[in-house]
Amino acid sequence: SSGINAEYGGKFNVGVSATVKVTLKNGAYREDVGYGSVEGMKSKCQAVEKARKESITDGLKRAMKSFGNLLGNCLNDKEYMKYIARTGKRKAENYSVSSVMGDVSNLPSFSKAARHP
């Protein structure tokens, strides 16, 4: 949904909301609403397009955050980011699935052919 308000001088204010649904391959999904707004644009079409993109991006970020740390929610945690900055770079071979993803007991197992080097 959107609301358009024309100002004096032919400039437009636009507000758009978008409902975004993110579905994972395993069927789990999250849905959230994003909002985008633009003020003082000369072109009505550009104002609507920019506000629409902003609302979709906001909705996508909000839906992804509801999945938790596995999909990037930890990046907003200042303590976590300080910890990452202190640890520095590590070689890829030092990582294990459990150290990156935590408890993986509920995830499906993969065959050796499906693994990537």
N, C-alpha and C positions, 0 to 999 in steps of 0.2 A: 504494500500500500504506500501511497505517497501523498504529500501535500505540497502545493506550489503556491507561492505568494510573490506577486510582482511588486517590486518597489518602485519609487519614483526614479525616473531616468532609465527605465527599461531593464533594471537589474533584477535577477531572480533569486529567491531563497527557496531551497528545496529540501524536504525531509523524506527519507525512504526507509521503510522497514522491510526486512526479508527474513523468512523462516528457512533455516538451513538444516538439513538432515545428513549426518555422516554415518555411513554403514560400513562396517568392517566385513572382511571375507567370511568370518565365522558367524555373521548374522547380528552381532551386537551393534546397536546404533545409539546415537545421541542426537538430540534435536534442540536447537536454541534459536533465539531471535536476535538479529543484528540490526543496528540503526546507523544510518549515514546521513549527514546533512551538509549542505553547501550554501554559502551566503554570498550575495553580491556578484553573481556571474551574469555576463551580458547575454549569453546564449541559453535559452530555455533547454534545448536539447543537450548541450554539454553539461548543464547543471544537473539534469535528471540522470544522465549517464554516470557522472562522477559520484553522485549520492548513491546510486544503485550499486556501483562497484564497492563503495565504502561499506554499505550495509551488508553485502554478501561477505566481504572480508571479515567484518566484525562478527557476523553470525558463525562463520567457519571457525574462527579463533575461539569463540565462546564454546562451540560444540566440541572442538578438539580438547579444550582444557578440561572438560567434564570427564574425559577418559582417564585423567590422572597423569602421573609422572612418565608413563611409558610413551606418551605422545607429546612430550615437551612441556607439560605443566610445571616441571621442576625448574625451568628456565626463569620463572618469575620469583623463585625463592632466592633471596639475597645470600643467605647462609650457604646454600648449595653452590652458588656461583663463586663465592669466596673459597670454598673447599676445592672446586675445580681449578681455580686460578693458582692455588697453593700447590696442587699435585703436579702441575706441569704436564709435558707431553710424555706419553708412554708408548712403547712399541705395541703394535696390534697383537702380537702373540701373547702379551701379558693379560689380555682380556679373556674372560670366559663368559658363556651365555648367562650364568647365574650372577656374575658380577655386574653385568650390564642390565639385565632384565629382572633380577631378583628371583622370586619363586616362579619356576617354569613348569611345575608339576601338572598344571592344567592345560599346557600347550600340547598340540599334537607332535609326535616325533616325526623326524624327517629321515628318509632313506639316505644312504651314502651317495647315491647318484644325484639327489636333489641338492646336496650341499655344494657351496661354492668355495674355492680355495681362498 
